Amino acid sequence: MTDETDFRKPIIEFAGPSGDYYADTFLKIQKAKLPRFHFNRAALLGSFVWAALRGSWLLFTIGFVVDLVALINLALVYKYTQAAADNADKAYLVERYEGWSQTHLIGAIVVFILGRLLFAWLADRFYAKQYERWRISHVVNSNFVPSRLLIALLISVLVIPIMLYRSTQFAPDERACIRQDRAIAQGEEVAFKAKFDCMIIGEFPTLFWIQRPDEISYPRDDNGNRIVLRTPPAEDAPPVNLNTYTAQTIDDGIGYLTVFYGAFFDGITRFLRGMLSAITSVFVGTPWPVTMCVLLFVAFKMAGTRTAIFVGASLIYLALFGFWQTAMDTLSLVVAASIICVVVGLPLGIWVGKSSRGQTIITPILDVMQTIPSFVYLLPAIAFFSIGKPPAILATVIFAMPPMVRLTALGLRQVAENTREAALAFGANPRQLLLKVELPLALPSIMAGINQVVMMSLSMVVIAALIGAGGMGYVVTEALENTETGRGVLAGVGIALLAMMIDRVVQKANANRQ
């Protein structure tokens, strides 16, 4: 009995009012005897107010968000009911608004009830964890403090009114706000409500306008040389926002590079075409029986009998369904992109793995390359290299190179320091340390990077087909355009089999080497 009293005393001190209830509950939690459907009634009724009084701000956030979502749905019920009444002469709008109103009413009821039950279920469990932290450090909030209501009240005043107003109003579109900004700039009177709506509940407001940039063209002079011709905007031309100004500047920069440095980009295009032509002549120019036998032999030697059987079955699928030529075309593009990724990515990975400065410079670039949408790669590729397979290869390289760099750097960092010290103690210079110790030990990670490069290159074939890459991706895009579901599915399976073939061979070869 004394021991239980000793356990209860700090809980009562922590909880303050209703301390006996929390002592009983926390002891049940510690003994794993709390009923599965135990709910805190005070939390069920008080929600985020109860959490604020108890100083549990995580619970406060949960309760506040749940109640706010329910309240917003009720506001939307009012909004669409009013809209239905204002458009009573248009039956199709009335039906639409009434349907939305009923949906939001049901949503408000469901969110409120289920949210409150969830909050009440979590309350004692979260509060018990808060008590455990309080036992370690008394800086953690404890007791029942009415002054904490001021924080809850301040948050409610700052958030709830504007959220309710936004939910009961139809927000103005961007064009309406732009017209309003121009009207204000010309000295016209605009209602306060219209200004407030554009500033607060519409799109993010245009904070400043920029003078429209000059139009730039590149005609030839009398000697046939390209010149830069700037045409100022008309005097009455309206200003533009930051988006339009920056986009125009980027377009002008790309135009300047393509006009005055076209020979450089043409050289890259010729190099890529020559490289791809050499690879294509191997896969496409060789008779199919020879190509198939060579691929089977490579798979057998590198990965064993089972993988060779799978490769054979995949190749037979591609041949029987008429995808052999396009599959070899796709394989040529993937091999070309993978070679560039390895040749460029391996040195970059070594630099990132061995230099903190290299990591600082390259890591943000890799982050952008991996997170930017795939279609964005196609825009500069088309701008500099037109359409066809060379820009498709470059777009694929940008998309697929980051894993090569990252995994190479990771493999080098994972080499044990005592291994490096032993090699240096035996007289190895930095080049020997890299080539004979670090790279061989990092090879599994490097091989994983190569595998990822190939897989990501294959995942780009459909997107690259949009700019003339051809191959299996073109079959898929053509089937999508003509709604040929069966043909598209068969081509998609063929792409998957190509990916699985390469993945199985590379992984098995890496495992056998280890």
Phi, psi and omega in degrees: 000318180296320180298318180294323177298321178295326177288324184286327187301310179295329178293317179295319177298321181291315188278329183072232178306143183062029182298323180297319179299313183290328176297313178300316184293314183295323178295322176295322178295317180296328179268003182059038181244007179290130180303146184300323182253045177279130180234143175272114185293321179297320178290326179298321181276321187270337179051232187293338175294317177300317181296322179294316180298327181272354177076021178262092189283336173294314176296323177302315180298316180298310181295319181295317181295317180298311180294325179294319178297317177298318181293321178296321177296322176295320178297323178293328175300313178299317183299311184284333174295317177295320179296322177295320179292323180289339181243038184299336182278355180244100188299321184292326177288320179300315180298319180295311183294322178294321176297316177296321180297314179296320179299314181289329176294315177297318179300318180298316181294314182296314181296318182296312184291307182294323179295317178295320178296317178297317180299315181293328178289323181281335193306301184293326180292317176291321182294327177293322177293325176296322178296321178297321177291325179294325178297329179279319181217123181285002174291334179298142181302141178211171175067180184253104188245107182299331183295341178293343177297335180297321178295314179299320180294318180297315179298317180297318181293324182284331189256310191297311182302315183290327177292319178293319179298316179298324183285338182262359183240150171274118185291142177290149178278172185296321182296320179298319180291324177295315177299322180294316179300319179291324177296318178297318180298331179271005175088011180280155179277133179232136182298147181299320181298319179296318177298315182296317181298317180291326183282324191249313189254356177269205174296164176302128188294149173283108187283332179207155180246149184240143178302133182303131182288163177293149172276129185247132175228168186228068178284173177262144177275191183294336179269003180086007180269147178288138175231160178265119180247120180256128177247111181297151178291160178297153184299325181268010180291131181290155176291170182237162178275177185297323180300308182296318181296314182292318179299319178295322178296318178297316179298320179294320178296317178295318178299319179298315181296318182291329181282313188264345179234030181298329180297324179296313180290327176295325177295318177297319180298316180296320178298314181294320178296318179296317179298313181293324179296320179295318180290319181296324180297334178283312185278321185264321184287336179282139177306144187300324179298322180293314180300316181296316180296319180296316180297320178294319180295316178298316180297320180294315183291322185273327190232352176100180188292313184300315180294323178296322177296317179296318178298317178299316179297321180294318179294322178296320176302312181297322181289314184296325182268011173078022182256009187299310183296313182292326179293318178293326176297315177296318179298324178296315180297318180295318179297317180298313179295321181293321179299315179296319179299318181289316182296321180272321186287327181296310176298321178297319179296321177296317179297315180295321183288334185249355183227124176294327177294318177299320178296318180296323183281314190279325185303312177299324178296318178296322178300316179294317181299327183273336186257338180292141181303144185300324183294336181294330178300330185288333185296304178294329179298317179291319183299320185268331189234012181062211180247163182129193185283324178303310177296329177295320178297316181295318177298321178293321179297315180300320182287324191261347186288324185309317179299326179296314181294313184295314184287329173295313178298319179297317179299320179292322180291334183276356175293128185299140182295324180293334175292316177299315182298322179295318180296318179294324179295330178274008173095015180288136174273172183304321179294317178294323178300318181290310188283327187256345183238300189290310181296316176300321179287332179272359186302319177303318178292322179295318178296323175297323177296318178297319178300317179294324178300314181296316181297316181289329176295318177293327179290345180266356189295324180290316180294317180296334179297338180293340179245025171094023180286337180070205178072202183296328179299323179295322178299317181294313181295323178294319178295323178294318181295322183262007181055045176262083188299314183299314181296320179295320179295317180298318178293322178297320176297322178298318177297318178298319179294321176301315180296316182293323177302307183295319181298315181297316183295313183294314181295316181293320178296320179294319179294318179295321179297319179291000000 
